[in-house]
């Protein structure tokens, strides 16, 4: 959990605080600064399938250790950036390290080590990851104000070597690795999953579409949340105050899933999130300028996204099993990361063209499409294999 807080905090969240320094000293605009995150996500999408196959065959320790070193190198190079080209180039390096240590790798490690406790442990891990911004926003602000933004990223690079790498080295080398999907072994539901062989392709694409579509909204709306609330008629101070409740709502939803989630099928929990999200968007679009409506929207939408983010990590395991889990996550990462990377720019364009209410209604429509895909998936799971084709 500590390694995920450091990893996500130093890569995904730190640029938000250091953006002003980068703009002032290097002349980098917001498009270039946050374009680094886009490069990180696209790099992860390209590498994910190959990394997934490696994790299934060799376990996760080697990948995570090498990834920590690469992340440290990338962050150190980021501290030495002199302009847009060198700045953006370092994000390719960071993207490689990120794909090898974060993204799916932590979930795969838990699946290989924890067996039946995987869902609960992943939920706890994602709950802790939610504190990454709370830790690294003030840390980045303090370091950059006292020593400069270059020193801040050098400190983050040192954390990868001093803290993250030793923890990764402690992962068991042969952490109950499962046989690859093409090797014969006694089949269990835990290893093989609940999807019959004849339905795996169609279920995979339904899952990929549902998570990519919902992810388009969950990665696009939060970055523009304050602007959306202001466009809906709220004052700047009110918009900031209400938007700040999104983090606690997300964490609370993840906590509820950790405590009670094992009593419910994960796809049912995901369906609740995919129903709550569009309802929240439609409610806000139809009642603009209302503080109670904005409050309800932020809390409900953030809770829905928190539930779905956990399902995104645990539903593939429930459906396809632990055998070949890393390979499956790697394949799912490709459409998801490409969608996530496009989300910030796409929503900026939607807000400019359609305004707050129009963007929220489009968001609701996208989430409804994701909901329908998951409903079809659940229906197929209830059929015998021969009827699912």
Secondary structure, 3 states (H helix, E strand, C coil): CHHHHHHHHHHHHHHHHHHHHHHHHHCCCHHHHHHHHHHHHHHHHHHHHHHHHHHHHHCCHHHHHHHHHHHHHHHHHHHCCCCHHHHHHHHHHHHHHHHHHCCCHHHHHHHHHHHHHHHHHHHHHHHHHCCHHHHHHHHHHHHHHHHCHHHHHHHHHHHHHHHHHHHHHCCCCCCCCCCCCCCCCCCCHHHHCCCCHHHHHHHHHHHHHHHHHHHHHHHHCHHHHHHHHHHCCCCHHHHHHHHCHHHHHHHHHHHHHHHHHHHCCHHHHHHHHHHHHHHHHHHHHHCCCCHHHHHHHHHHHHHHHHHHHHHHHHHHHHHHCCCCHHHHHHHHHHHHHHHHHHHHHHHHHHHHHHHHHHHHHHHHHHHHHHHHHHHHHHHHHCCCHHHCC
